[in-house]
Structures are given as C-alpha cells and as structure tokens.
Amino acid sequence: MSEAEFKIVLRGAALLLAAVLLAGCGGLPVPPPADPHKATISLQAALEKWKQGTKIDALRQENPAVYAVDEDWQEGQKLVHFEVREALPEGGLTRIPVRLHIQSPNGVWWKEVQYNVSTDRVVSIVRKDE
C-alpha cells in the first residue's frame, strides 16, 4: 500500500470513528440526580393523604400531579401509621424504606416496603415490597 493510499484509509477510519462517537452521544438524555429531600417530602405528603383516606387516583388531580402505585392503597386498605427511613439516592430516583401499619379486619399489621420516588418532571411513587 502506498503512502497516499494509507492516508486515505487512515482518514476514512478517522471519519468512521468520529461518526460512531457522535451517534453514540445522541441517545436518551440522562435524568438529573435524585433530590432525596424533595422525594422524602413528596412521599410523606402522599402517605399522609392515604392515612387521611384519600383515594390513590386523586393524587393525579393535584397540582403538581403525583403518580403513585401501591397495591394496598389501590385495594382500599387503611393506613394507620407509617415510619419513613433514610432516603437512598440512586441515579435519577430515590429509594425510601418505609414501615407501613395497615388496618385489616383482624387488626393492625405492619410490613417493611420500599418506595422508588422520582421527582424529575413529575412526581412518581412506586412501591416495591422487600
């Protein structure tokens, strides 16, 4: 291969590498880091509403809207008490352990759960049982 051909191949390889790198930068935007304080405040407010008897779907009508997923709340269980633990930021969301005290026909029982809370564009709260 002559020196001129080598330079052409080298330039082509450099252009191809630049194109691949630029294409890789056009992916999905990375969410901003989680705000554990805002996530904790949002979760506490939502759990207080559950405790007061507010239906989970009513949270979407608030301003700003809150999108929540919690099986016990959706089934109409009554929240008697809750204990929020230390928030753990993880990427674009905050993991918050909570002890829930729920009223049932057989008495009050408790369970340890975890909520994944995002406060990026809208507040979303999703329960994950441990």
Steps between C-alpha positions, in 0.01 A plus 500: 500500500638836402528788740216687323268196526594458866406865572163452325426187706612675819275803428207268424554313826519828693175624340328169576615512863378860535161406353463207743592717797259775400218252443555360848458844655148537363341243733238559765568791734628408843261611776635744755620350829228421752405757762456288817348787700232574239432127457457449874268802534292380202472146638407620850228726356358214293501259796329761719225523237463122502477513879225765472301276265578665166471262204827437315356616165418842650874578514504538121254790525732704722726777382764379444363157422638202692499156339502223761487120489428313823300178501363532855394861445339414166306216667359742758702387803515756784842639595517558877864605542825509303869541581722642226864388512812660350474587130755341268560690173573272206542662161185687402286362782501468876438172684320555829436215745176534696323298769125504434240423769181392323156435651334173405188326633733290721686796649796720411794335328822650371733439210831634384483636146708720274381786283685610189435872463581716199463877508651583159210629287208362698490335838465125470485267797518124447493250784723194495453248781823369648 
